[in-house]
C-alpha cells in the first residue's frame, strides 16, 4: 500500500493564540466548577506562557493548577461547557496563517490532525469547527458513574505524542517521513523530529535554538481571526441540510469555491530522496522508541500536582 503524507498541528499558540485549557477558565468558573482564585492563577499562568514560553515543568504546573480539581466532575457537563464556549473563547483567537496551511494541506490531499495535550473534551469540538480530519488528545479516565477519576488513559504530551502519531500512521497508512508537523514549544521536539517537514511556529526560546541548529523551517503566526468568518459553523451547515437538500448543495459549492478563491494554497514541500527518507525513517524510529520507554511516566495524571 502506498503511504501518503499527513499534517499534524499542535493546538496552543500554533492553531490558537492562547492555551486552550486556560481559555476555558472563565466558562468553568461561571458554571461553578472552579473558584475565582483558581481562575486568577490560570490567567497569571497564561501571561507567563505568552511572554516567557514554557518548559515541561512549567506547562505541567499550569495544566495541573487548572485541572487539579476535576476529579469528580461529570464528563457530560464538561463536554457541554466546552462546546458552548467554543464561540466565546476559541473562535476569535484562531490564527489565519494556521487556517491557510490547514486548507493547503487538505487541498493537496493530505489529512490534517490536531495533536494536543489538552483533554479531548476541549480538542474534539474545536477539531469539528476547524473541519480537520481528526485529532489526538489526552483522554481522561472516566468511572462507571460518568465522572473523572483524576487519571488518564492517554496523556498526549511530549514524546507520547509520537507514540500516538506512529499508531495513527500505521492504522491510516501515513508516511511520517513525508509528513509535516507544526508546533511552538520545545516540549514538542519529539513530534517535530518524527516527521520529514518540521515547522517551528512562534517558537519559544529553546525551540527557536533547536530549529536554527537543525535548519528547520520557522514561521510567525500573527493574525488571529474569528473562525466563523473563515469556516461556516458545523451546526449551521446541518441546519441548511435539514432545510433542503438543494440549498445545502448550493451552499456547499459556493463555500468551497469561496475558500479556494480566498485562501492561498501553499505548495507542500518536495518529496525527499531515498537517502533522506531512510534518515527520516531512522529518526522516527528513534523518537518512537524513546517515547515508548517514557510511556509509564507519561501516563501519570495531568490532573495531579507534580510540584512535589
QUIBELFEN-V866453 format. One record per backbone hydrogen bond with DSSP energy under -0.5 kcal/mol. CO is the residue of the C=O (numbers start at 0). NH is the residue of the N-H. E is the energy in kcal/mol with one decimal. If there is no record, write none. Layout:
# QUIBELFEN-V866453
((CO | NH | E) (CO | NH | E))
This chain:
# QUIBELFEN-V866453
((3 | 174 | -2.7) (4 | 110 | -0.5) (5 | 179 | -2.3) (6 | 112 | -2.7) (7 | 9 | -0.5) (7 | 181 | -2.3) (8 | 114 | -2.8) (10 | 13 | -1.5) (10 | 14 | -2.2) (10 | 15 | -2.3) (14 | 94 | -2.9) (15 | 12 | -1.7) (17 | 12 | -0.7) (17 | 19 | -0.5) (18 | 22 | -2.4) (19 | 23 | -1.1) (21 | 24 | -2.0) (23 | 27 | -2.0) (24 | 28 | -2.2) (25 | 29 | -2.7) (26 | 30 | -1.5) (27 | 32 | -2.5) (27 | 33 | -0.8) (28 | 31 | -1.7) (34 | 38 | -2.0) (35 | 39 | -2.5) (36 | 40 | -2.2) (37 | 41 | -2.0) (38 | 42 | -2.3) (39 | 43 | -2.4) (40 | 44 | -2.2) (41 | 45 | -1.9) (42 | 46 | -1.7) (43 | 47 | -1.8) (44 | 48 | -2.4) (45 | 49 | -2.6) (46 | 50 | -2.3) (47 | 51 | -2.5) (48 | 52 | -1.2) (54 | 58 | -2.6) (55 | 59 | -2.2) (56 | 60 | -2.2) (57 | 61 | -2.4) (58 | 62 | -2.7) (59 | 63 | -2.6) (60 | 64 | -2.7) (61 | 65 | -1.8) (62 | 66 | -2.3) (63 | 67 | -1.5) (66 | 69 | -1.7) (67 | 70 | -0.5) (69 | 72 | -2.8) (72 | 147 | -2.2) (73 | 77 | -1.9) (74 | 78 | -2.5) (75 | 79 | -2.2) (76 | 80 | -2.4) (77 | 81 | -2.6) (78 | 82 | -2.4) (79 | 83 | -2.6) (80 | 84 | -1.8) (81 | 85 | -0.6) (82 | 85 | -0.8) (84 | 88 | -2.8) (84 | 89 | -0.6) (85 | 89 | -1.9) (85 | 90 | -2.8) (89 | 92 | -2.0) (90 | 93 | -0.9) (90 | 226 | -1.7) (92 | 16 | -2.3) (93 | 224 | -3.2) (94 | 98 | -1.8) (95 | 99 | -2.3) (96 | 100 | -2.0) (97 | 101 | -2.7) (98 | 102 | -2.4) (99 | 103 | -2.2) (100 | 104 | -2.8) (101 | 105 | -2.2) (102 | 106 | -2.4) (103 | 107 | -1.5) (104 | 109 | -2.9) (105 | 108 | -1.5) (108 | 110 | -0.6) (110 | 6 | -2.6) (111 | 132 | -1.8) (111 | 133 | -1.0) (112 | 8 | -2.9) (113 | 135 | -2.8) (117 | 137 | -1.8) (118 | 121 | -1.7) (118 | 122 | -2.0) (119 | 123 | -2.8) (121 | 125 | -1.0) (122 | 126 | -2.7) (123 | 127 | -2.0) (124 | 128 | -2.2) (125 | 129 | -2.5) (126 | 130 | -0.7) (126 | 131 | -1.7) (127 | 130 | -0.6) (133 | 113 | -1.8) (135 | 115 | -2.9) (137 | 119 | -2.1) (137 | 139 | -0.7) (138 | 152 | -3.3) (138 | 153 | -1.3) (140 | 148 | -2.1) (142 | 145 | -2.1) (145 | 74 | -2.6) (146 | 142 | -3.1) (147 | 71 | -2.4) (150 | 140 | -3.0) (153 | 138 | -2.4) (153 | 155 | -0.8) (154 | 156 | -2.0) (156 | 159 | -2.0) (157 | 160 | -1.5) (157 | 161 | -0.5) (158 | 161 | -0.8) (158 | 162 | -1.2) (159 | 163 | -1.9) (160 | 164 | -2.5) (161 | 165 | -3.0) (162 | 166 | -2.1) (163 | 167 | -2.3) (164 | 168 | -2.8) (165 | 169 | -2.4) (166 | 170 | -1.9) (167 | 171 | -2.7) (168 | 172 | -1.8) (168 | 173 | -1.5) (172 | 3 | -1.7) (173 | 175 | -0.7) (174 | 177 | -1.4) (175 | 178 | -0.9) (175 | 195 | -1.7) (178 | 196 | -2.0) (179 | 7 | -2.3) (180 | 198 | -2.3) (181 | 9 | -2.7) (182 | 200 | -3.1) (183 | 203 | -2.2) (184 | 187 | -1.7) (185 | 188 | -1.8) (187 | 191 | -2.3) (188 | 192 | -2.7) (189 | 193 | -1.1) (191 | 194 | -1.2) (196 | 180 | -1.7) (197 | 216 | -1.2) (198 | 182 | -1.8) (198 | 200 | -0.6) (199 | 201 | -0.5) (199 | 218 | -3.0) (203 | 207 | -2.8) (204 | 208 | -1.9) (205 | 209 | -2.3) (206 | 210 | -3.2) (207 | 211 | -2.2) (208 | 212 | -2.2) (209 | 213 | -2.4) (210 | 214 | -0.7) (210 | 215 | -2.5) (216 | 199 | -2.9) (218 | 201 | -2.7) (219 | 221 | -0.5) (221 | 223 | -0.6) (222 | 95 | -3.1) (224 | 93 | -1.4) (224 | 226 | -0.5) (225 | 228 | -1.3) (226 | 229 | -1.6) (226 | 230 | -3.1) (232 | 236 | -2.0) (233 | 237 | -2.0) (234 | 238 | -2.0) (235 | 239 | -2.0) (236 | 240 | -1.8) (237 | 241 | -2.1) (238 | 242 | -2.2) (239 | 243 | -1.5) (243 | 247 | -1.9) (244 | 248 | -2.1) (245 | 249 | -2.3) (246 | 250 | -2.9) (247 | 251 | -2.7) (248 | 252 | -2.2) (249 | 253 | -2.6) (250 | 254 | -2.7) (251 | 255 | -2.5) (252 | 256 | -2.4) (253 | 257 | -2.8) (254 | 258 | -2.7) (255 | 259 | -2.4) (256 | 260 | -1.9) (257 | 261 | -2.6) (258 | 262 | -2.3) (261 | 263 | -0.6) (263 | 265 | -0.7) (264 | 266 | -0.6) (272 | 276 | -2.6) (273 | 277 | -2.1) (274 | 278 | -2.4) (275 | 279 | -2.7) (276 | 280 | -2.6) (277 | 281 | -1.9) (278 | 282 | -2.2) (279 | 283 | -2.7) (280 | 284 | -2.2) (281 | 285 | -2.4) (282 | 286 | -2.5) (283 | 287 | -2.6) (284 | 288 | -2.4) (285 | 289 | -2.5) (286 | 290 | -2.1) (287 | 291 | -2.4) (288 | 292 | -1.8) (289 | 293 | -1.2) (291 | 294 | -1.2) (293 | 297 | -2.4) (294 | 298 | -1.4) (296 | 299 | -1.4) (298 | 151 | -0.5) (300 | 303 | -0.7))
